[in-house]
């Protein structure tokens, strides 16, 4: 299949994903959300810099296992609004997730998160521990992410985006440079259609312009370390970490720190997998995730 054909297939797949969604009005902005299945509610929280489409490879397996998957593009990401003046923060993302869960009338659910989504989940868990969450998270499953700021090995491009040079870097980012950057954090070679889908989601609604604002979460992790690390060191609910160990950002070194801080850690290590396990090895992610989230193991 030629590159043009692959890109047309990506556009069709993204259009299909979008067509299956529903708009959700939040703080005057339109948020893209999608609900699949009719079973037990499962909130999926995506990472930076992509969107809920990251979950597309494993949604069928999750729905087939009896879950109702609830996905949304966080504000500033994917098909959701990307206002240039918004105060992007983990707290705001947590507010958005909580608002959508309330909109759905859900009182109890499970959560599966990745990357930045892990931090959002940590904030939701911290709120639950403090009695400030209007619903109950019963189980939490985390994929590769910066659970501990001291083990998060930000890539050079992330550091530049977070610096004063961020706006200039974002303006000069091309699809080829973006694809190469994403490939460096994945263990298997990503297909052209996979990176093209990521690029389309990042650039939707002039998304490159706000990339420096979106990456502020790295500093937030340092500022809120006690709150967010405390939430997973003493979670008070079952937590499983499924981690691609070949991830240079949050792989084996993050798992080593997790074992140091968490008593009786529940960890599934995926050798030969990088930062995007649900994209790189969906079957190897969905099986242990489903087993944990259903309480089978």
C-alpha positions in Angstrom: 0.0 0.0 0.0 1.4 3.4 -1.0 1.8 6.3 1.4 -1.1 8.2 -0.2 -3.4 5.2 0.2 -2.2 4.7 3.9 -3.1 8.4 4.6 -6.5 8.0 3.0 -7.1 5.0 5.2 -6.1 7.1 8.2 -8.5 9.8 7.3 -11.3 7.3 6.9 -10.5 5.6 10.3 -10.4 9.0 12.1 -13.6 10.0 10.5 -15.2 6.8 11.7 -13.9 7.3 15.2 -15.2 10.9 15.2 -18.6 9.9 13.8 -19.0 7.5 16.7 -18.6 10.3 19.2 -20.8 12.9 20.8 -20.2 16.6 21.6 -20.0 17.6 25.2 -20.2 21.2 26.2 -17.8 22.1 29.0 -16.9 25.6 30.2 -18.1 27.1 26.9 -16.0 24.7 24.8 -16.9 21.7 22.7 -15.3 18.4 23.9 -15.2 15.3 21.8 -16.4 12.2 23.7 -17.2 8.7 22.8 -19.0 5.8 24.6 -18.8 2.2 23.3 -20.6 -0.8 24.8 -23.2 -1.2 27.5 -21.4 -2.9 30.3 -19.5 -1.8 33.4 -18.3 1.9 33.0 -14.6 2.2 32.2 -13.0 5.6 31.8 -10.0 5.8 29.4 -7.7 8.8 29.8 -5.2 9.4 27.0 -1.8 11.0 27.1 0.3 13.8 25.5 0.4 14.8 22.7 -2.2 12.5 21.1 -5.9 11.8 22.0 -8.6 9.2 22.7 -8.0 7.5 19.4 -4.9 5.9 21.1 -7.4 3.6 22.7 -9.0 2.4 19.4 -6.8 -0.7 19.1 -8.1 -2.1 22.4 -11.6 -0.7 22.7 -13.2 -3.8 20.9 -11.5 -6.2 23.4 -12.6 -4.1 26.4 -16.2 -3.9 25.1 -16.1 -7.6 24.3 -15.1 -8.2 27.9 -18.2 -6.5 29.2 -17.1 -2.9 29.6 -18.7 0.3 28.5 -15.7 2.4 27.4 -15.9 6.1 28.0 -13.3 8.1 26.1 -12.8 11.8 25.6 -10.3 14.1 24.1 -9.0 16.3 26.9 -9.4 20.0 26.1 -6.5 21.0 23.9 -6.2 17.6 22.3 -7.5 15.7 19.3 -11.0 16.7 18.2 -11.8 18.8 21.3 -11.6 22.5 21.3 -8.1 24.0 21.5 -8.6 27.6 22.8 -5.4 29.6 22.9 -6.3 31.5 26.1 -7.2 28.5 28.2 -5.3 27.7 31.4 -4.3 24.2 30.6 -3.6 22.1 33.7 -3.9 18.6 35.2 -6.5 20.0 37.6 -8.6 21.2 34.6 -8.3 17.9 32.9 -9.5 16.2 36.1 -12.4 18.6 36.3 -13.3 17.8 32.7 -13.2 14.0 33.3 -15.3 14.4 36.5 -17.8 16.6 34.7 -18.3 14.1 31.9 -18.7 11.1 34.3 -21.3 13.2 36.2 -23.0 14.0 32.8 -23.3 10.3 32.2 -24.9 9.8 35.6 -22.2 7.2 36.6 -21.6 6.6 40.3 -19.0 3.8 40.2 -16.4 3.1 37.5 -13.0 1.8 36.7 -10.2 3.8 35.1 -7.5 2.9 32.5 -5.0 5.7 31.8 -1.8 6.4 29.9 1.0 9.0 30.1 -0.5 12.4 31.0 -3.7 10.5 31.7 -1.9 8.7 34.5 -1.4 12.1 36.2 -5.0 13.0 35.7 -6.0 9.7 37.3 -3.6 10.4 40.2 -5.4 13.7 40.8 -8.8 12.0 40.6 -7.6 9.4 43.1 -6.3 12.1 45.4 -9.7 13.7 45.3 -11.4 10.4 46.1 -9.1 9.9 49.1 -10.1 13.4 50.3 -13.8 12.7 49.8 -14.0 15.3 47.0 -15.0 13.1 44.1 -18.7 12.7 43.3 -18.2 9.1 42.1 -16.2 6.1 43.1 -13.2 4.8 41.3 -13.1 1.0 42.1 -9.9 0.0 40.2 -7.2 1.8 38.5 -4.9 0.5 35.7 -2.0 2.6 34.6 0.1 2.3 31.4 3.5 4.1 30.8 3.5 7.5 32.4 5.4 9.9 34.7 4.1 8.6 38.0 7.1 10.0 39.7 8.7 13.3 38.5 12.1 12.1 39.6 12.0 9.2 37.1 10.3 11.0 34.2 13.0 11.3 31.6 11.6 14.0 29.3 12.8 13.9 25.8 14.8 16.9 24.4 11.9 18.0 22.3 9.7 18.1 25.4 12.2 20.2 27.3 12.4 22.6 24.4 8.6 22.8 24.2 8.5 23.7 27.9 11.1 26.4 27.5 11.0 29.9 26.0 11.8 28.4 22.7 8.6 26.3 22.8 6.5 28.5 20.5 9.3 28.6 17.9 9.8 24.9 18.0 6.0 24.2 17.7 5.9 26.5 14.6 8.7 24.7 12.9 7.5 21.2 13.7 6.8 19.1 10.6 5.1 15.8 10.2 8.4 14.1 9.5 10.0 15.5 12.6 7.0 14.6 14.7 6.9 11.1 13.4 10.6 10.7 14.1 10.1 12.0 17.7 7.3 9.5 18.3 9.3 6.6 16.9 12.1 7.3 19.4 9.9 6.5 22.3 8.4 3.3 20.8 10.1 0.0 20.7 8.6 -1.4 17.5 8.6 0.5 14.2 5.4 2.5 13.9 3.7 2.3 10.5 3.3 5.4 8.5 -0.5 5.3 9.0 0.0 5.2 12.8 2.2 8.3 13.0 0.0 10.1 10.4 -3.1 9.5 12.6 -1.2 11.0 15.6 -0.1 14.0 13.5 -3.6 14.6 12.2 -4.9 14.7 15.8 -2.2 17.0 17.0 -2.6 19.5 14.2 -6.5 19.5 14.3 -7.8 23.0 15.2 -4.3 24.5 14.8 -3.1 22.4 17.7 0.6 23.0 17.2 0.0 26.6 18.4 -0.9 25.5 21.9 1.6 22.7 22.3 3.9 24.7 24.7 0.9 25.4 26.9 -0.1 21.7 27.0 3.2 20.5 28.3 3.0 22.5 31.5 2.0 19.3 33.2 5.7 18.4 33.6 6.2 21.3 36.0 2.9 20.5 37.7 4.1 17.1 38.5 7.0 18.5 40.4 4.9 21.1 42.3 2.2 18.5 43.2 4.5 15.5 43.8 3.4 14.9 47.4 -0.3 14.9 46.5 0.0 12.8 43.3 2.6 10.3 44.4 0.8 9.9 47.7 -2.3 8.9 45.9 -0.6 5.8 44.4 1.7 5.0 47.2 -1.4 4.6 49.4 -4.2 4.3 46.9 -6.8 2.5 49.0 -8.1 0.7 45.9 -6.5 -2.0 43.7 -4.0 -0.5 41.2 -2.1 -2.3 38.4 0.7 -0.9 36.3 1.2 -2.3 32.8 4.5 -0.9 31.5 6.4 -1.2 28.3 9.9 -1.6 29.7 11.8 -0.4 26.6 10.3 3.1 27.0 13.1 5.7 27.4 10.7 8.1 29.1 8.9 5.9 31.7 10.0 2.3 31.2 12.0 -0.1 33.4 13.5 2.8 35.5 10.1 4.0 36.5 9.0 0.5 37.4 12.1 0.2 39.6 11.1 3.3 41.5 7.5 2.0 41.8 8.8 -1.1 43.5 10.8 1.0 45.9 7.8 3.1 47.0 4.7 0.9 46.7 4.0 -2.0 49.0 3.0 -5.2 47.2 3.1 -3.6 43.8 1.0 -5.2 41.0 3.1 -4.8 37.9 2.9 -6.3 34.4 6.1 -5.7 32.4 6.0 -5.8 28.7 9.5 -6.5 27.3 10.1 -5.2 23.8 7.4 -2.5 24.2 7.9 1.2 24.4 5.9 4.2 25.5 2.6 3.5 23.7 1.8 -0.1 24.8 -1.9 0.1 23.6 -0.7 1.0 20.1 2.5 -1.1 19.9 1.1 -4.3 21.5 -2.7 -4.0 22.0 -3.2 -7.7 22.7 -0.5 -7.8 25.3 -2.1 -4.8 27.0 -5.8 -5.8 26.8 -5.4 -9.3 28.3 -3.8 -8.2 31.7 -5.9 -5.0 31.8 -9.1 -7.0 31.4 -8.1 -9.6 33.9 -7.3 -6.9 36.5 -10.3 -4.6 35.8 -12.8 -7.5 36.0 -11.1 -8.8 39.2 -10.1 -12.1 37.5 -6.5 -11.5 38.5 
